Amino acid sequence: MYLHTGCQIAVSPDAKYFAVDWLGVEVTRATLGIIGMGSIGYKVAQRARAFNMRILYHNRNRRRNEEEEAVGAHYCAKMEDLLQQSDFVMLVVNLTPETHKLIGKKELGLMKPTATLINISRGAVIDQDALVEALQNKVIRAAALDVTYPEPLPRDHPLLNLNNIIITPHIGTATVQAIRMMAEEAIANMLAVLNGQPIPSEVFPK
């Protein structure tokens, strides 16, 4: 929130001074709750450890002890416990029938009023109507979304008119290097199929 608005203030032709009482929230030593501790969620935890964050996670399957200890992560069997304790809640789950609208009015109400919700998974994991209400009524402090439903949102969508949200256009993997790696991985999978070899990135049906 502050980065986006701060940039606007810094470049505004009307800016004559910068307010000294315009303060954000410290990440260091804050509690990060990661919902979905797969390969991406675990990489998030590795980076969060560098900020000395307290890391909680909720996942279908608990990570091995050595994996938890490597990043200092604590398992929450109940998602509700994670929501109640976290300063930042990050969604890193696949979109499935079970995770559709995983975060709704009830879940948002469990979060701290000072908390920020971050979604880097899929837009439909959040009930967006409930999120609008929560942000308008300060049920939570803020949200940061790299994904929405649909993408892009209709230009009259109420999320676009709130000042306590930042939305980016699904650019979590939008780097030259990442796109190249994804293309190389796709090619490796195709070559494996053509050569009758095991598929490196095979997705197994549930």
C-alpha positions in Angstrom: 0.0 0.0 0.0 2.7 2.5 1.1 5.0 1.7 -1.8 2.3 2.4 -4.4 0.9 5.5 -2.8 4.4 6.7 -1.8 5.5 6.5 -5.4 2.5 8.6 -6.4 3.3 11.2 -3.7 7.0 11.3 -4.7 6.3 12.0 -8.3 3.2 14.2 -7.8 3.6 17.8 -9.1 1.8 19.0 -6.0 4.2 17.4 -3.5 6.0 20.1 -1.5 7.1 17.9 1.5 6.9 14.3 2.7 5.0 13.7 5.9 7.1 12.3 8.7 4.2 10.5 10.4 3.4 8.4 7.4 4.3 5.0 8.8 4.1 1.4 7.5 4.3 -1.9 9.3 7.5 -3.7 10.1 8.1 -7.1 8.5 11.0 -8.1 10.6 9.9 -10.3 13.6 6.3 -10.2 12.4 4.3 -13.4 12.1 3.8 -14.8 8.6 1.1 -17.4 8.1 1.6 -19.4 4.9 -1.5 -21.4 3.7 -0.2 -24.0 1.4 3.4 -25.2 2.1 4.2 -26.8 -1.2 7.3 -26.1 -3.1 6.4 -22.4 -3.6 5.2 -21.9 -0.1 8.4 -23.4 1.2 10.5 -21.0 -0.9 8.5 -18.2 0.6 9.3 -19.5 4.1 13.0 -19.6 3.2 12.9 -15.9 2.2 10.9 -14.9 5.2 13.4 -16.5 7.5 15.9 -13.9 6.2 13.7 -11.2 7.7 13.6 -13.0 11.1 9.9 -13.6 10.7 8.0 -16.0 12.8 6.6 -18.5 10.3 3.4 -20.5 10.8 2.0 -22.8 8.1 -1.1 -24.8 7.3 -1.0 -27.6 4.8 -2.8 -30.8 4.0 0.4 -32.7 4.9 2.8 -31.7 7.6 6.4 -31.1 6.5 9.2 -33.3 7.8 10.8 -32.1 11.1 14.1 -31.2 9.4 12.3 -29.2 6.7 10.4 -27.2 9.4 13.6 -26.6 11.4 15.5 -25.4 8.3 13.1 -22.4 8.0 11.9 -22.2 11.6 8.3 -23.0 10.6 5.6 -24.1 13.0 2.7 -26.3 11.8 -0.9 -25.3 12.5 -3.2 -28.2 12.1 -6.2 -25.8 12.1 -6.2 -22.9 9.7 -8.1 -20.9 12.2 -5.1 -20.8 14.6 -2.9 -19.5 11.8 -5.4 -16.8 10.9 -5.7 -15.6 14.5 -2.0 -15.3 15.1 -0.6 -14.0 11.8 0.4 -10.4 10.9 0.6 -11.4 7.2 -1.4 -14.3 5.7 -0.2 -15.6 2.4 -2.2 -17.9 0.2 -0.1 -20.3 -1.9 -2.6 -23.1 -2.6 -3.8 -24.7 -5.8 -7.4 -23.9 -6.9 -9.5 -26.9 -6.3 -13.1 -27.5 -5.2 -11.8 -27.6 -1.6 -9.9 -24.3 -1.8 -12.6 -22.4 -3.8 -13.5 -19.4 -1.6 -11.2 -20.8 1.1 -11.0 -17.3 2.6 -14.5 -15.8 3.2 -16.2 -13.7 5.7 -15.6 -16.1 8.6 -11.9 -16.5 7.9 -11.4 -12.7 7.4 -13.1 -12.1 10.7 -10.6 -14.4 12.5 -7.7 -12.3 11.3 -6.1 -9.5 13.3 -7.5 -6.0 12.4 -3.8 -5.1 11.8 -3.2 -8.0 9.4 -2.5 -8.0 5.7 -3.9 -10.7 3.3 -1.6 -11.7 0.4 -2.8 -13.9 -2.5 -0.3 -15.3 -5.0 -2.3 -18.4 -5.8 -5.6 -18.0 -7.7 -8.2 -15.3 -7.4 -11.1 -17.6 -6.7 -9.4 -18.8 -3.5 -10.8 -15.7 -1.9 -14.5 -14.6 -1.7 -13.9 -11.2 -3.2 -17.2 -9.8 -2.0 -16.3 -10.7 1.5 -12.8 -9.1 1.0 -14.4 -5.9 -0.2 -16.5 -5.7 2.9 -13.6 -6.6 5.2 -11.4 -3.9 3.7 -14.1 -1.3 3.7 -15.0 -2.0 7.4 -11.3 -2.3 8.5 -11.9 -5.9 9.6 -8.3 -6.4 8.3 -5.7 -3.7 7.6 -4.9 -4.4 3.9 -4.7 -6.8 1.1 -2.2 -7.4 -1.7 -3.4 -9.5 -4.7 -1.3 -10.7 -7.6 -4.4 -12.7 -8.8 -8.1 -11.9 -9.0 -11.3 -13.4 -10.4 -11.7 -12.6 -13.2 -8.4 -11.2 -14.6 -8.5 -8.3 -15.1 -11.3 -7.3 -12.8 -14.2 -5.3 -14.4 -13.2 -1.6 -14.3 -16.1 -0.8 -12.0 -15.2 -3.5 -9.4 -15.2 -2.1 -5.9 -11.8 -3.5 -5.1 -10.3 -1.0 -7.6 -11.6 1.9 -5.5 -10.1 1.0 -2.2 -7.0 2.7 -0.8 -5.9 -0.3 1.4 -5.3 -2.8 -1.4 -2.6 -3.2 -4.0 -3.4 -5.3 -7.1 -0.8 -6.5 -9.6 -1.6 -8.2 -13.0 -0.6 -11.8 -12.2 3.1 -11.1 -12.5 4.6 -13.4 -9.9 6.5 -15.3 -12.5 6.9 -12.4 -15.0 10.6 -12.3 -15.4 12.7 -13.2 -18.4 14.5 -15.9 -16.4 11.4 -17.5 -15.0 9.6 -17.6 -18.4 12.7 -19.2 -19.9 12.9 -21.8 -17.2 9.2 -22.7 -17.6 9.7 -23.1 -21.4 12.8 -25.3 -20.9 10.8 -27.4 -18.4 7.9 -27.8 -20.9 10.3 -28.9 -23.6 12.0 -31.4 -21.3 8.6 -32.9 -20.5 7.7 -33.2 -24.2 11.0 -34.8 -25.1 10.6 -37.3 -22.3 7.2 -38.3 -23.6 8.5 -38.6 -27.2 11.4 -40.8 -26.0 9.3 -43.0 -23.7 11.1 -41.7 -20.6 9.7 -40.7 -17.2 8.1 -37.3 -17.3 10.1 -34.9 -15.1 7.2 -32.7 -14.0 4.3 -35.2 -14.3 1.1 -34.1 -12.6 -0.6 -37.1 -11.0 -4.5 -37.1 -10.9 -5.9 -37.1 -7.4 
